[in-house]
Amino acid sequence: MPVSGGGPGHRGVFEDFARAVREGRPPLVTGEEGRKSLELVNAVLLSSYLGRWVELPVDRDAYDEMLRELRAGRRRGAG
């Protein structure tokens, strides 16, 4: 799927955050928006790992179990 528009990416977000601190202004991406993005990415990862739909907010116990299994070298899911 083609994506247009681009943007500064993660590096640009971090650079803007540092400038915002120095300049005493709000960053372009707030902490709350960053948390929403992270929650979505975590849901995508967990869904792929389990091979099924997951609900938002992510079930933290299920996500933590996924991390334990991955760290132990165990894999499952659709992949």
C-alpha positions in Angstrom: 0.0 0.0 0.0 1.6 3.3 -1.0 2.0 5.9 1.7 2.3 9.5 0.9 3.3 12.5 2.9 6.2 11.1 4.8 7.2 13.1 7.8 10.1 13.5 10.2 9.8 9.9 11.5 10.9 9.0 15.0 14.1 11.0 14.9 12.1 14.1 14.0 9.7 13.5 16.9 12.6 13.2 19.4 14.3 16.2 18.0 11.1 18.3 18.2 10.7 17.1 21.8 14.1 18.3 22.8 13.5 21.7 21.1 10.2 22.0 22.8 11.8 21.5 26.2 14.4 24.1 25.4 11.9 26.5 24.1 9.3 25.9 26.8 6.5 24.9 24.3 4.4 21.8 23.9 5.9 19.2 21.6 4.3 18.4 18.3 3.5 14.8 19.5 2.3 14.8 23.1 3.0 12.0 25.5 -0.7 11.0 25.3 -0.6 10.6 21.6 2.7 8.6 21.9 1.0 6.3 24.3 -1.9 5.8 21.9 0.5 4.9 19.1 2.4 2.5 21.4 -0.9 0.8 22.5 -1.9 0.2 18.8 1.5 -1.2 17.9 1.4 -3.5 21.0 -2.0 -4.7 19.9 -0.7 -5.5 16.4 2.2 -7.4 17.8 0.0 -9.4 20.2 -2.6 -10.1 17.5 0.1 -11.4 15.2 1.6 -13.5 17.9 -1.7 -15.1 19.0 -3.0 -15.4 15.4 -6.3 -13.7 16.3 -8.0 -10.4 16.9 -7.3 -8.6 20.2 -9.2 -5.9 22.0 -8.0 -2.4 23.0 -6.7 -1.7 25.5 -4.3 -4.6 25.2 -4.6 -7.3 27.9 -1.4 -6.6 29.8 -1.3 -10.1 31.2 -1.5 -11.6 27.7 1.1 -9.1 26.4 3.5 -9.8 29.3 3.1 -13.6 28.7 3.9 -13.0 25.0 7.1 -11.2 26.0 8.1 -14.0 28.4 7.6 -16.6 25.7 9.5 -14.7 23.1 12.4 -14.1 25.6 12.4 -17.9 26.3 12.7 -18.5 22.5 9.2 -19.9 22.1 7.1 -18.8 19.2 3.5 -19.3 18.2 0.8 -17.6 16.1 0.0 -17.2 12.5 3.5 -16.5 11.3 
